[in-house]
Amino acid sequence: MGISIDIKNSFIHKQKSYKIVLILALLIEMKTTDQSEVPLQQIKQRFLSLLQERESNGLPVDQPPEKAGTSWNSMTVTNVQSVITTPIAALSSILEQTSDSIAFKKELYESWSDDVLSELYHYAQTELENYYNQQNQSTLSLKEALSDILSTYLVAKRETFAAHRLGNLVRQLIPTELRKLPFMHPDLKIQGSVGQGNWATIPWIAIMDKRITETTRQGEYLVYLFAEDMKSVYLTFMQGVTIPVEAKGKQAAYQYFKQKVQEIRDLLPLEGMTKDDAIYLTSGGLGQDYQVSTIAYYRYDIDLLPEDEQLISDLNNAVTNYNEYVNKSINSNEEPERLVSFNYTISHLYAGQGIIHYLYHNGPESVTLDELISNQGSILLSGDDVKHPKERIRHLGRALQDLGLLNINENNFSLTDLGKEYGNHFNENKWKLSNPQVRLIRDQLSRTGNQTPLVRSINKAIEICQQLGTFALDQFVPIFIDVLGMQQTWGEVTQKQRSIFMLNWVEILKFISKSGQMYMYTEWEETPLVDSLTVSERVATIKNFIASKGFMYPDHWIENFFLSLKAKPFVILAGVSGTGKTKLVKLFAEAVGARASNGQFSLIPVRPDWSDPSDLLGYKDLSGVFRPGKLTEVLVEASKPANQHKPYFICLDEMNLARVEHYFSDLLSVLETQEWHNQRIVTTALIHRDSLQSEADKQLYGNLYLPDNVYIIGTVNMDETTHPFSKKVLDRANTIEFNYIELGQYPSVEEASNTEVATVPPNSVLRSEYLQLVDVYRDYKLLTEETTELLVKINSILEQIHSHVGFRIRDAVCFYMIYNERFALLSKEAAFDMQLLQKILPRIQGSNLSVKKALLQLMQVAQERSLPIAEYMEDASKLYLSYEALAASKYPQSARKIAFMLRRLEEDGFTSYWLS
C-alpha cells in the first residue's frame, strides 16, 4: 500500500519547512527506537538537531521565529516548544499527540507496511528539497517592489493611468509572487489596486481569506497601505470600513470598529506588530477610517525598508495571526468568540455533575452522545422530565468543556486530565460539589493562559462581587451585563436571569455567600488536606506507580529520595548519563499528582552561559518592565492561595553546566531564611517589591518568596565539561549518586499490571515539619543525641582536612533521621549510611596524605572496626578490593564510596566524591 492521499495532502500547505521536518524527525525516531509512539521530548530534540544540521552545513533553512531564538544552533530543546506546536496542530489529521508522546494516527499506521514508512521518509526528503528550491526560484524582491512604488508613485500620478507599469506591478506581479510563498494557502485571495480609472490616493495590496471576506469594503483582512506622501508603507491587519459606515453611520461604525479592535487584540498574540491607532496615511476623512479600524501593523519608512528576509518574516507572522483569527471565526456560530461570554441557561453549576460522574465510571474511552441520552436518568438532574435531552446534554457539555473538564469531538464525550482528577473527588451525593472539586475549578479559573470566554466571564463576575463587597442583585446586574456587552442584545428579563445564574455559579464555587436578598463576597479557606494514607503506604504507592511505568531503581532509593525532600526541598541527583535521574524526578512528581500538563512539574535546562540569578528569576528590560524567568513563573503559580496545598517540582537539568553559585545564589541564600508564619513556611523575598516599577509587576511579583510547596531537584553529570560544587551548595542539599547501576534489573510485569491509582496526596506529605532542632529535640532527644555523637566523631576526622561540618548539616542529618524513624522507611543504620554518603563524603577531595588518612578513619566508622591505618597509608588495595568486607560494613554504601575514593587517590594521585 503506497502513501495515502491524506499524507500527501499534509505537505501541500507548508508552514515554513516545519511540517516536513517534523515528519522526518518522527520517522527517524520510530526507526531508531522501533516504536510507533515516540516521547515528545525526543521528537523535539530530533526536530532541533535536523534544523541545526542544515544550518551548520550551510544548507537553506527557515530561520526560527524571533521570539524563539536568533539561530537554530543557539536554541535549546525548551525553545523548540513554541516552534513545534504549530506544525503538530497543522498535522492533526495524520498525527495524534498525548501529553508526552506523538505518533501517526493508529488507523493509518496499522495499515502501513515497512515499505510505506521508507517511501514516506524519501517522499518527505524530496518535498523538503522542493520547498527550498521553490523559495530560491522566487524572482520577486519584495523590498525592491515596495521601494519602486514608494519612489515613483507620485510621479506616476501625473502620467497616463491606463496600462501603466505600476498598475501591472501592483495588480499582477506582486500578487502572483506573494502566492508562491509557502505560508500562502488557497483560501487566501491576493488583490492589488492603484485605483479604478484614476490614480488612487492610497494604493493597496490586500490578502483576504475568502471564507470571511472577498472585498476590502468589509470584514477583516491584511493589506499593504501606502501613505499619501509615499514616505512609508504599512502592513496592516484591519477591518473594511465602507459597508459598516454606510449601514451604521459613522459614529456607530466607529464604536463598532473600536470594540472589534480590542476584542481581536485580546484574542491573538500579534507579537512583533504595533497595536495602536498611530497609522497616518492621509489627512482626509479616509485616514481616520483607517486609524479606528486598524488592529495591528508594521510600518516601513522609505529610507529604512528592511531586507526581503525580514519583510517575508513579518508577512508570515501577520498571516499566521490572520489564519488563527479566521479559524476561530469560522468555528463559531456567527462571529469570532467574544472576549467574555455567558450563553448558558444552566441555573446551577452542579447540573453537569452527572455527566462527569458517568464518564468517570464508564471511561476511559470516549462515550457517545447516544449512550449519554440513553442514560439520561442518571446523568441529568431532571431525569426523564427533560423534553430535549440531546440539546440539554450538549449544552451542559459545552459549559464543562469551557471549564476544561471535558473534550467533545463531534458526538463523542471524554474527560480531560483535569476532568479525571475532578472525578476522583465526588461526594456520596454526586450532585453536590466536594471541596476538592471546588478547589480544582477555582484553580482552573486562576490559570492565566488560554482562558475561554466562559472562564473570563466568571472571573469578571468574581471581580465585580469583590468590588461590591455586600450587594443586592439589582446592583450586580447592570455592571455584569455591561461587562458582557449584552445591553442591546438581551432583554431585561434575560439580563436578570443570566445574572442570577452567574451568581449561583459563583456561590457554589464559594466566592460569595447569600443571606436573604443580599450577597456577600467571601475569602474561602479550604480545610487543610490530610493524606488518607500513612507515609509508608504513600511511599509504597509511589514505588508501585514508578514500577508500573517500567522503571526500576535500587532498593531504598525512593525512600531515600522522599526523606531527602522532606528534610530539605533541594536535592541533587548526580551520576552518569542515562541512569534515569530526570525520569526519577518526573515519575516521582507524577506519582503525587504533579505533571507538566497541570503546571506542577517544570523541566528547566541549564545553559552554560548562565552567570547570575536573572537567568532563572528574570530581569527588567530597558523600559523597566519585569520579564520573569521560568522559575519565577512557577513560584507565582505555587504561591497562589488556591495552589498552596499542591506540590510543585522544578527539575534543573544539567545543573552544573554553569556555575551553580552564580545563577543559583539567591535561592541558596533564601533557603536559609525559612521560618514559620501562619502555619506556613516562608522565606525572605526573592524579588523585592521596591525594585519593580509598574504597579502590575509589583502586584504579581513584588516580595515573591520561595513557598513551602516548591521542590527543586538538580540533575548533574560530572565530567570535564561541568563545574564542581562548592561547600555552600553541598551544605544545602542531599546529593544522591546514580553511578551504581544494575543492568540486570527488569520491569516487574506483575507489579505493573496490578498497580492501582492512589488518590493525590496534599503537599503536607512532602513539606518539611521542622526548621530548627529545638522544634523536635524534646520528642526525639535520644535519637538526636546518638546522631550528633556520630557526627562529632566524624567531624574530628574532617577537621584534619578542613572539611568539617557546621550546625546546618547537623540539623539536616538529624531531621532526616527523625523523619525516617517516624515513618519507619529504613533501618536506622541504612538511614545514617545514606546521610554519611550524601552529606559528608561529597565535601572531601584532595591529593595529600591527610586526605587519605581521613578517608581511612572514615572507613573505620563505616565498617565499625579498627583498621591498620599505618599499613594502609602505604597501600590500601587490600581494603578496597575486599568486596565481601565492604558489603558486610555497618554502613555499606558509604564504605563502598570511601573505597572508591581511596582507589582513585592511589591510582590517580587525586580523589573526589565526584570522580566516576
Secondary structure, 3 states (H helix, E strand, C coil): CCCCHHHHHCCCCCCCCHHHHHHHHHHHHHHHHCCCCEEHHHHHHHHHHHHHHHHHCCCCCCCCCCCCCCCHHHCCHHHHHHHHHHHHHHCCCCEEECCCEEEECHHHHCCCCHHHHHHHHHHHHHHHHHHHHHHHHCCCCHHHHHHHHHHHHHHHCCCCCCCCHHHHHHHHHHHHHHHCCCCCCCCEEEEEECCCCCCCCCCEEEEEECCCCCCCCCCEEEEEEECCCCCEEEEEEEECCHHHHHHHCHHHHHHHHHHHHHHHHHHCCCCCCECCCCCCCCCCHHHHHHHHHEEEEEEEEHHHCCCHHHHHHHHHHHHHHHHHHHHHHHCCCCCCCCCCCCCCCCCCHHHHHHHHHHHHHHCCCCEEHHHHHHCHHHHCCCHHHCCCHHHHHHHHHHHHHHCCCEEEECCEEEECHHHHHHHCCCCCCCCCCCHHHHHHHHHHHHCCCCCCHHHHHHHHHHHHHHHHCEEEHHHHHHHHHHHHCCCCCCCHHHHHHHHHHHHHHHHHCCCEEEECCEEEECCCCCCCCCCCCCHHHHHHHHHHHHHHCCCCCCCCHHHHHHHHHHHCCEEEEECCCCCCHHHHHHHHHHHCCCCCCCCCEEEEECCCCCCCCHHHHEEECCCCCEEECHHHHHHHHHHCHHHCCCCEEEEEECHHHCCHHHHCHHHHHHHCCCEEECCEEECCCCECHHHCCCHHHHHHHCCECCCCCEEEEEEECCCCCCCCCCHHHHCCCEEEECCCCCCCCCCCHHHHHHCCCCCCCCHHHCCCCCCCHHHCCCCCHHHHHHHHHHHHHHHHHHHHHCCCCCHHHHHHHHHHHHHHHHHCCCCHHHHHHHHHHHHHHHHCEECCHHHHHHHHHHHHHHHCCCCCHHHHHHCCHHHHCCHHHHHCCCCHHHHHHHHHHHHHHHHHCCEECCCC
